[in-house]
């Protein structure tokens, strides 16, 4: 009579499966750790060995990100901007001398800005907003001076001003405002047509008779008040109010 074989004990196989799973998990975590700690050079070599085209793409992305990071660092190009801005100032002084109108063109420099004042007769005849030929020549030279420094320029503001014709009689409001605003716009448009700086950096504003730098009581004072100003601010500079600029530029004036 044959002996009956014992049936295998139930539950003995799951231990092997469990052990295999634990081993695989351990290997997985070791792999994750090794990936997280691999250095850039080893990673690039690995990618290159597996796929040269992917390695080249990876390098391009890495270089691009590094470049963008440098560009976004404040002060990354400060030295070059300062140099261009200072060179522009020196060339503006040469423009002033070459124009033969030193008395009619005043140039000042401060922290992050340059300020040029033109007497109204440099650009316009009385009560006119049509550029004189002499004024066009001055603006041609001005444009050639600022062109090399366009990247160092944050903004160029052209400010138009009139003066009361009579000491105690204000100008007619509409005529006064339109004349000063149109004069500044004409100057901006002339410079813009040179295509030497981004149009968004050019701003025109008219203040009429309401920003005098001298008295209305004398002929000389009224002549000073009739003017066109060009305020050039440097890239990265902190903008000030017009009153703050005036307090620095027109120190000692009769305003």
Beta strands, then each sheet from edge to edge (+ up, - down):
strand 1: 105-110
strand 2: 113-119
strand 3: 153-161
strand 4: 202-206
strand 5: 227-234
sheet 1: 1+ 2- 5+ 3- 4-
end
